[in-house]
Amino acid sequence: MSRYSDVTYVLNCPFALGISIIKKANDQALDSKVWEMWLSLYPNMTKDNFISFTDYKNKLLHTKKEQSTDEMIAMVKMLNAAYGGKVVEA
């Protein structure tokens, strides 16, 4: 969408279609940025450390870490203290 100066066609289409167009444009922009990041690593890759673009993209975008309950509580306490709240010990 960034290559077009006038995006009124998105504003004039039905809501669901407009949202899907914007989502697809954002996904393509993200793919482009990830591709450029991978290309910067490619010249230094060897047989031993080669990673395909799809593997690199999946590793970069799909890293989800499950937080434990203790980690969540610690983060809440830290944020509460950072914003001037009382530190509450349970």
N, C-alpha and C positions, 0 to 999 in steps of 0.2 A: 504494500500500500504506500510505502514511502516514495516510490518512484512516480506516483501520480500526484499532481498538484491539487486536483479537485476530487474529493471523495464523497460528493453528494449522492452518488449512486448507492453508497452504503447507508447513508442517512435516510434515503427514500424507500429502501426495501423493508420488508417485514422484519420485526425485531429479531426473531430466531435466526433468520438468514443473515442479518447484519452481524449478530454475535458470532456466528460460525465463520463468516468472512474475516472478521477481526482476529478470531482465534487462529485460523489458518495462517494469516499474515504474521502473527506473533510466533507461531511455531516455525515458519520458514525463516524468520529473522534469527531465531535461536539456533536453528540448524546451520545457518550461514556462519554465525559466530563460532560455533563448535567446530565446524569444518576448518575455519581459519586457525583456530587453536591447534587442531590436529596437524594441519599443514606446517605449522611452525616447529612441531616436534619431529615430523617425518624425516628431514635430512639427517638427524642424529640417530635414527633407528637402525639397528642391526638385526641380524637373524635372531639373536638372543633376546632382544627387548622389543621386537616389533609388536605393535598392537593395531588391529584393524580399526577403521573408523567407527564401525558399528559397535565394537567392543568398547572403544574409547568413549563414545557417546553414552552408551548404557552405563558405564562406570561413573561418568561425570554427572549424569542427570538422575540416575536412579539409586543414589546412595541414601538410604533411609536407616537411621539408627533409632531403635526403640529405646525410649527413656524409661528408666526404672522409677518407681514411686519415690524413692529417696532422692533421686536426681531432680525430679519435678519439684518436690518440697524445698530442696536446697535452692533452686532457681527462684521460686516464689519468695523465699525469705530474703534472698539477695536483692531482688527487684523491690521488695517492700522497703528494705533498708535504704536502697539507693534513692527512692522517692520520698524519704523522710518519715517513713512509717516506723512503728515500733517493731523490734525484732521479737517475735513470739516463739517461744520454745514449747513444743508439744510434748 
